[in-house]
Amino acid sequence: MDDRAKLEALLNTAIAHLPSDNPSNDATRDQIGAFQKVVSEPQFRADLLSALPVSEIDGGLNHEQVFSTLEWVSRLPNCKNRSQMVVGEVWRCILESRRPDEVESHLVAFSEHDRSFWTRIRSLPMVLPHLQLRTAFACTFLKHLSDRVSNDGSGHHFWNALQQFIKRQPRNAIELLRELLENPNSFDVGLAAFLLGTLRHQSLTPTDQTEFVEVAALISNQSSNEVRTAFYRSWATTAWQSGVSQLELQSLLASFELVSTVDQQELIGVIARIASARNTSSEVKTESLAWLTQNAHRCASPAAKYAVINLIADDGAAPIFGADSSDITLLLAILPIPVTDKNTWDIVEAFLVKRLESDLEQFATVFLQIATKDPDGLLDVIQLPRSFEWLKKEMSNRDMSTLVTCLLVSTARAQRHLGFYLFDELELDHLAAETLEDAGTIGIGLSFYECQRMMMKGESLGRFLASLLPFIEAMSQEFQKAFFEEVSLQCQNRGGGTRSEIESRIGTHKIVASILKRTSEQFEARRLAVTSAVSGMSVPGYERAGQLFMRRQSEATEKVMEEHSIWPQLCKFTALLYAKSCSAYSNGRLTEPSALKPFESSVELPIIDFADPEGMRIRRLRASQAIAVLEDQGIAGGGK
């Protein structure tokens, strides 16, 4: 029997003790214990080492051979999804039999190796706790691994391995903390916080406990903000692993007024993480939430705001918040949120979707409160490409007319812009008549003049103007004149979408009917002019100007497409080939040819915006002046 066959037979003997895919918890513990008992027997490990094809190169361990062997082990038929433990035991068996310098060299190769790194790191929790590493090397190695896995979903395997290492070797973990503290240039906040937070509730010897208290005090009293940040964040680690007692929480909260502003911002995020931890008791949660409600504020750090929003959106915290809307109060307290904090806004989106699914009226109230407290942030985020798509999809299935109308008649510019964006994006059929009536002349005037400064689809603009018509008679003569001039202009500017919507909705109105009739006559006159013999004459200068115009428009369109389309991000170069079929090259292969399918898309361009841009700028300037007057009146008078 060759070494590979012998190795497979040995491993199959141990694998037979592992649990099946879906056993009960009790069976899992018993079976894992049986597996570990088998692989820990001296004779089994000796046989395993003799069968392993591990050789030396340049006086040390052949790293590539070890990695290849582990990869082969992970693919054994009997391993399946249990390869994590099997590979870990084989890996541990190899390293425990080598010299310390060989182990360090191999771990460096592992941390820098790309092939199968993310597969092997799953087995690290079975290996790292059993290795005796020099403190200086462990500090460098763990920091490098921490940096590498920081933004990857497999990072939890590294932190699990470090947790097992701390539990098994608390003395070495304390020395590691000292090493980090004595080397400020290599200090890692996340690593130090995890070590300190995990050690806090470990069963330590009296000597180790005394040393741990000393190190913790040194970290908490450091002048460096970075080091003190590690101390505060360690409490969040403690909360998630073993829980924080009420006495510990009160001691932490008592220090809030005594520390710097930077520490206060950090502490807000830490308390939010403690409140959201699964091991936190209901008493500690209640006290944490009460404290956050009193102390969370708009100047909190982005990380603290993320932690608070994550707490608010957590279903487990809902019973603690109760029905008094304290979660909304807490959310509004930390606004605004920077537009660049996309992860935080993603959680806000999920929170709003849950509110929308449970209570439409409550959702509208919360959305308006956010739009009032942070209108610019919400407007900027919701307009980003591929942003808030989930929320917008859910909103499109509900009646949002009242919410959008409230935004449109607001005295705040950003809220009106947000309202027009939602009205256009959600393709609302109408505005809420009761809300428009309550808004009075100032609210209706603000929304009307604001529409002159907005770019919307022609159909949306037609529906908006049609929704205002029932309230025009209550407005001043000057405003009525401006409104019907706008209807006339937009019926010519967007002769397709806007004119058709107005015609289908308010075509029987006497003034509007005359406007539509006059517009039809003008379009007919233009059609006759275009089809006349004179229009067929060639004017070289005019043709050249038209070519240059189309070229500039094509370049502008291409630029916008590169900014908003995903295809330029995936493909550096694309070319349109005219043929009956096409193939795609992917993963070194050319796909089977498929027939080209025609598709078309149309968009209506505003005629007057291109024909008379200067006149349209003057029109928008006059609208801005009217808005400024109405905003002052609305703020001073409080509404109507």
Rosetta blueprint (number, residue, H / E / L):
1 M L
2 D L
3 D H
4 R H
5 A H
6 K H
7 L H
8 E H
9 A H
10 L H
11 L H
12 N H
13 T H
14 A H
15 I H
16 A L
17 H L
18 L L
19 P L
20 S L
21 D L
22 N L
23 P L
24 S L
25 N H
26 D H
27 A H
28 T H
29 R H
30 D H
31 Q H
32 I H
33 G H
34 A H
35 F H
36 Q H
37 K H
38 V H
39 V H
40 S H
41 E L
42 P H
43 Q H
44 F H
45 R H
46 A H
47 D H
48 L H
49 L H
50 S H
51 A H
52 L L
53 P L
54 V L
55 S L
56 E E
57 I E
58 D L
59 G L
60 G E
61 L E
62 N L
63 H H
64 E H
65 Q H
66 V H
67 F H
68 S H
69 T H
70 L H
71 E H
72 W H
73 V H
74 S H
75 R L
76 L L
77 P L
78 N L
79 C L
80 K H
81 N H
82 R H
83 S H
84 Q H
85 M H
86 V H
87 V H
88 G H
89 E H
90 V H
91 W H
92 R H
93 C H
94 I H
95 L H
96 E H
97 S L
98 R L
99 R L
100 P H
101 D H
102 E H
103 V H
104 E H
105 S H
106 H H
107 L H
108 V H
109 A H
110 F H
111 S H
112 E H
113 H L
114 D L
115 R L
116 S L
117 F H
118 W H
119 T H
120 R H
121 I H
122 R H
123 S H
124 L H
125 P H
126 M H
127 V L
128 L H
129 P H
130 H H
131 L L
132 Q L
133 L L
134 R L
135 T H
136 A H
137 F H
138 A H
139 C H
140 T H
141 F H
142 L H
143 K H
144 H H
145 L H
146 S H
147 D H
148 R H
149 V H
150 S L
151 N L
152 D L
153 G L
154 S L
155 G H
156 H H
157 H H
158 F H
159 W H
160 N H
161 A H
162 L H
163 Q H
164 Q H
165 F H
166 I H
167 K H
168 R H
169 Q L
170 P H
171 R H
172 N H
173 A H
174 I H
175 E H
176 L H
177 L H
178 R H
179 E H
180 L H
181 L H
182 E H
183 N L
184 P H
185 N H
186 S H
187 F L
188 D L
189 V H
190 G H
191 L H
192 A H
193 A H
194 F H
195 L H
196 L H
197 G H
198 T H
199 L H
200 R L
201 H L
202 Q L
203 S L
204 L L
205 T L
206 P H
207 T H
208 D H
209 Q H
210 T H
211 E H
212 F H
213 V H
214 E H
215 V H
216 A H
217 A H
218 L H
219 I H
220 S H
221 N L
222 Q L
223 S L
224 S L
225 N H
226 E H
227 V H
228 R H
229 T H
230 A H
231 F H
232 Y H
233 R H
234 S H
235 W H
236 A H
237 T H
238 T H
239 A H
240 W H
241 Q H
242 S L
243 G L
244 V L
245 S L
246 Q H
247 L H
248 E H
249 L H
250 Q H
251 S H
252 L H
253 L H
254 A H
255 S L
256 F H
257 E H
258 L H
259 V L
260 S L
261 T H
262 V H
263 D H
264 Q H
265 Q H
266 E H
267 L H
268 I H
269 G H
270 V H
271 I H
272 A H
273 R H
274 I H
275 A H
276 S H
277 A L
278 R L
279 N L
280 T L
281 S L
282 S H
283 E H
284 V H
285 K H
286 T H
287 E H
288 S H
289 L H
290 A H
291 W H
292 L H
293 T H
294 Q H
295 N H
296 A L
297 H L
298 R L
299 C L
300 A L
301 S L
302 P H
303 A H
304 A H
305 K H
306 Y H
307 A H
308 V H
309 I H
310 N H
311 L H
312 I H
313 A H
314 D L
315 D H
316 G H
317 A H
318 A H
319 P H
320 I H
321 F H
322 G L
323 A L
324 D L
325 S L
326 S H
327 D H
328 I H
329 T H
330 L H
331 L H
332 L H
333 A H
334 I H
335 L L
336 P L
337 I L
338 P L
339 V L
340 T L
341 D L
342 K H
343 N H
344 T H
345 W H
346 D H
347 I H
348 V H
349 E H
350 A H
351 F H
352 L H
353 V H
354 K H
355 R H
356 L H
357 E H
358 S H
359 D L
360 L H
361 E H
362 Q H
363 F H
364 A H
365 T H
366 V H
367 F H
368 L H
369 Q H
370 I H
371 A H
372 T H
373 K H
374 D L
375 P H
376 D H
377 G H
378 L H
379 L H
380 D H
381 V H
382 I H
383 Q L
384 L L
385 P L
386 R L
387 S L
388 F L
389 E H
390 W H
391 L H
392 K H
393 K H
394 E H
395 M H
396 S H
397 N L
398 R L
399 D L
400 M L
401 S H
402 T H
403 L H
404 V H
405 T H
406 C H
407 L H
408 L H
409 V L
410 S L
411 T L
412 A L
413 R H
414 A H
415 Q H
416 R H
417 H H
418 L H
419 G H
420 F H
421 Y H
422 L H
423 F H
424 D H
425 E H
426 L L
427 E L
428 L L
429 D L
430 H L
431 L L
432 A L
433 A H
434 E H
435 T H
436 L H
437 E H
438 D H
439 A H
440 G H
441 T H
442 I H
443 G H
444 I H
445 G H
446 L H
447 S H
448 F H
449 Y H
450 E H
451 C H
452 Q L
453 R L
454 M L
455 M L
456 M L
457 K L
458 G H
459 E H
460 S H
461 L H
462 G H
463 R H
464 F H
465 L H
466 A H
467 S H
468 L H
469 L H
470 P H
471 F H
472 I H
473 E H
474 A H
475 M L
476 S L
477 Q H
478 E H
479 F H
480 Q H
481 K H
482 A H
483 F H
484 F H
485 E H
486 E H
487 V H
488 S H
489 L H
490 Q H
491 C H
492 Q H
493 N H
494 R L
495 G L
496 G L
497 G H
498 T H
499 R H
500 S H
501 E H
502 I H
503 E H
504 S H
505 R H
506 I H
507 G L
508 T L
509 H L
510 K H
511 I H
512 V H
513 A H
514 S H
515 I H
516 L H
517 K H
518 R H
519 T H
520 S H
521 E H
522 Q H
523 F H
524 E H
525 A H
526 R H
527 R H
528 L H
529 A H
530 V H
531 T L
532 S L
533 A L
534 V H
535 S H
536 G H
537 M L
538 S L
539 V L
540 P H
541 G H
542 Y H
543 E H
544 R H
545 A H
546 G H
547 Q H
548 L H
549 F H
550 M H
551 R H
552 R H
553 Q H
554 S H
555 E H
556 A H
557 T H
558 E H
559 K H
560 V H
561 M H
562 E H
563 E H
564 H H
565 S L
566 I L
567 W H
568 P H
569 Q H
570 L H
571 C L
572 K L
573 F L
574 T L
575 A L
576 L L
577 L L
578 Y L
579 A L
580 K L
581 S E
582 C E
583 S L
584 A L
585 Y E
586 S E
587 N L
588 G L
589 R E
590 L E
591 T L
592 E L
593 P L
594 S E
595 A E
596 L L
597 K L
598 P L
599 F L
600 E L
601 S L
602 S L
603 V L
604 E L
605 L L
606 P L
607 I H
608 I H
609 D H
610 F H
611 A H
612 D L
613 P H
614 E H
615 G H
616 M H
617 R H
618 I H
619 R H
620 R H
621 L H
622 R H
623 A H
624 S H
625 Q H
626 A H
627 I H
628 A H
629 V H
630 L H
631 E H
632 D H
633 Q H
634 G H
635 I H
636 A H
637 G H
638 G L
639 G L
640 K L
